[in-house]
Amino acid sequence: MVKWFYAFDWKSGVIEAPLLKVGLTGGIASGKSVVGEMFVALGAHLIEADGIAHGLLQPGEGVYDEVVRHFGAGILNADGTVSRPKLAEAAFGSPDRNTPSRVEELNQIVHPAVVQRQEEWMEEVGRRDPHAIAMVEAALIVEAGVARRFDRLVVVTCRPEQRIQRWALRMKVDEEAARHEVTRRLAAQLPDEEKIKGADFVIENSGSLDETGKQVRAVYEDLKREAEKNL
């Protein structure tokens, strides 16, 4: 069932066409952000769950207080802000050091607030642009059980070795360190094969940017037609 937002024009008395809600997901270093930028260039509205979470982890936010209460002051920088590397170390754990994963604990604190902000953002987009494609980029849409909140789900995937190479390039670390971190984070995510089972569209991001761009344009055209059609 497609879940529409409607906008009412008080001057004309006309109910405008609906907003289309799209989830954009994929495993770590699959290229979601690059694909998201391509969708935005074509006209989609996009918000990143990671950016929302970053804002919620600022001092003064309720989520910040809860995360510090659960994970301790050891995750903080000297200025009181959350050190994302330290939080990742505390949350993902390390088999080498016999420290268990606490990702689920972290997600239970952060995800509800992130989802609420996403919903508020989509409602605002719908008021401003009722024909819009409102896209949420998030790594854990399927894992968090929120895929049903979206009308369509787009999954980005790539070859395993590319994840490692991309992470190494992004974080400016060697491939051994990148492999360790990617493997650790993937353990908290569903395999791409599982994500793809629930996908409406799959973008294979293992080739060139041009090849990825062609797939994005094809998906966008399908989404645009759906967003603009009347019920």
C-alpha positions in Angstrom: 0.0 0.0 0.0 1.5 3.4 -1.0 1.4 5.9 1.9 0.6 9.3 0.5 0.9 12.8 2.0 -1.6 15.3 0.6 -1.3 19.1 0.5 -4.5 21.3 0.4 -4.4 24.6 -1.5 -6.8 26.8 0.5 -7.1 29.4 -2.4 -8.1 26.9 -5.1 -9.6 24.2 -2.8 -7.7 21.6 -4.7 -5.9 18.6 -3.1 -2.5 18.3 -4.7 -0.8 15.1 -5.9 0.9 13.0 -3.3 4.5 12.9 -1.9 6.5 9.8 -2.7 8.6 8.5 0.2 11.7 6.6 -0.8 14.3 4.8 1.3 17.8 4.6 0.0 20.0 2.0 1.7 22.9 -0.3 1.3 25.8 -1.8 3.3 28.8 0.2 4.5 30.8 1.9 1.7 28.5 0.7 -1.0 28.3 4.3 -2.4 24.9 5.4 -1.0 26.0 9.0 -0.6 27.2 9.2 -4.2 24.0 7.7 -5.5 22.0 10.0 -3.2 23.8 13.0 -4.7 22.9 11.8 -8.2 19.2 11.6 -7.2 19.4 15.1 -5.8 20.9 16.4 -9.0 17.9 15.0 -10.8 15.4 16.7 -8.5 14.8 14.5 -5.5 14.8 15.8 -2.0 17.2 13.9 0.3 18.1 13.8 4.0 20.8 11.6 5.5 20.0 9.6 8.7 23.7 9.9 9.6 23.4 13.7 9.6 20.3 13.6 11.7 22.1 11.3 14.2 25.1 13.6 14.3 22.9 16.5 15.3 21.1 14.4 18.0 24.5 13.6 19.5 25.3 17.2 20.2 25.5 18.4 23.8 22.1 19.6 25.0 20.2 17.0 23.1 18.3 14.2 25.0 19.8 11.5 22.8 23.3 12.8 23.7 22.5 12.5 27.4 21.2 9.0 27.0 24.2 7.8 25.0 26.6 9.2 27.5 24.7 7.7 30.3 24.8 4.2 28.7 28.4 4.3 27.2 30.2 6.6 29.7 32.2 9.7 29.5 35.0 7.8 27.8 33.3 8.4 24.5 33.7 12.1 24.8 36.2 14.5 23.4 37.9 17.1 25.7 35.3 19.7 24.8 32.4 17.4 25.8 31.3 16.5 22.2 30.9 12.8 21.3 34.0 11.2 19.6 32.5 9.2 16.8 35.5 6.8 16.6 35.3 6.2 20.4 31.6 5.7 20.2 32.0 3.3 17.3 34.7 1.3 19.3 32.4 1.1 22.3 29.3 0.1 20.2 30.8 -2.3 17.7 33.1 -4.1 20.2 36.1 -6.1 19.2 36.4 -9.9 19.0 40.2 -9.5 19.4 39.6 -7.9 22.8 36.6 -10.1 23.8 34.4 -7.0 24.0 30.8 -7.7 22.8 28.9 -5.6 20.4 26.5 -3.0 21.9 25.2 -1.8 18.5 21.6 -2.8 19.3 21.8 -0.9 22.6 23.0 2.2 20.7 20.4 1.8 18.0 17.5 1.6 20.6 18.6 5.0 21.9 19.2 6.8 18.6 16.9 5.3 16.0 13.5 6.4 17.4 14.6 10.0 17.5 16.1 9.7 14.0 12.9 8.2 12.6 10.8 11.0 14.2 13.0 13.7 12.6 12.8 11.9 9.2 9.0 11.9 9.4 8.9 15.6 10.3 11.2 16.4 7.4 9.1 14.4 4.9 5.9 16.1 6.1 7.6 19.5 5.6 8.8 18.5 2.1 5.2 17.4 1.3 3.8 20.8 2.3 6.4 22.7 0.2 6.4 20.3 -2.8 3.5 17.8 -2.9 4.8 16.2 -6.1 8.2 15.6 -4.5 10.3 12.5 -4.2 11.4 12.6 -0.5 14.4 10.3 -0.1 15.9 9.1 3.2 19.5 7.8 3.0 20.2 5.3 5.8 22.3 2.2 6.3 19.9 0.4 8.6 16.4 0.9 7.1 15.8 -2.9 6.8 17.6 -3.8 10.0 15.6 -1.2 12.0 12.3 -2.5 10.7 11.3 0.8 9.2 11.2 -0.2 5.5 7.4 -0.2 5.7 7.4 3.5 6.3 8.5 4.1 2.7 6.6 3.7 -0.5 9.7 2.4 -2.4 13.0 1.0 -1.3 16.3 1.5 -3.3 19.2 -0.7 -2.4 22.8 0.2 -3.4 25.3 -2.7 -3.6 28.9 -3.3 -4.8 31.6 -5.9 -4.7 33.1 -6.7 -1.2 36.6 -5.6 -2.1 35.3 -2.3 -3.3 33.9 -1.5 0.1 37.4 -2.0 1.6 39.1 0.2 -1.0 36.5 2.9 -0.6 36.6 2.9 3.2 40.4 3.1 3.0 40.3 6.0 0.7 37.6 7.8 2.6 39.1 7.4 6.1 42.7 7.6 4.8 43.8 4.3 6.3 45.6 1.3 4.9 43.5 -1.6 3.4 44.2 -3.9 6.4 42.7 -1.4 8.8 39.9 -0.7 6.4 39.2 -4.5 6.1 39.0 -4.8 9.9 36.6 -1.9 10.2 34.4 -2.8 7.3 34.1 -6.4 8.6 33.2 -5.2 12.1 30.5 -2.9 10.8 29.1 -5.4 8.3 28.5 -7.7 11.2 25.9 -5.3 12.5 24.1 -5.1 9.1 22.1 -7.6 7.0 23.9 -9.0 4.0 23.0 -7.2 0.7 21.2 -10.4 -0.4 18.7 -9.9 2.4 18.2 -6.2 1.7 17.7 -6.9 -2.0 14.8 -9.2 -1.2 12.7 -6.3 -0.1 14.0 -3.8 -2.7 11.9 -2.2 -5.4 15.1 -1.1 -7.2 18.7 -2.3 -7.0 21.6 -0.1 -8.1 24.8 -2.0 -8.8 27.6 0.5 -7.9 30.6 -1.7 -8.8 31.3 -0.1 -12.2 32.0 3.5 -13.3 30.2 6.5 -12.2 28.6 6.8 -15.6 27.2 3.3 -15.3 25.8 4.0 -11.9 24.4 7.3 -13.2 22.5 5.5 -16.0 20.9 3.2 -13.4 20.0 6.2 -11.1 18.4 8.1 -14.0 16.3 5.1 -14.9 15.1 4.6 -11.3 14.4 8.3 -10.9 12.2 8.4 -14.0 10.2 5.5 -12.6 9.9 7.3 -9.2 9.0 10.6 -10.9 6.2 9.0 -12.9 4.8 7.5 -9.8 5.1 10.7 -7.8 3.3 12.7 -10.4 0.4 10.4 -11.3 -3.0 11.1 -9.8 -4.9 8.5 -7.8 
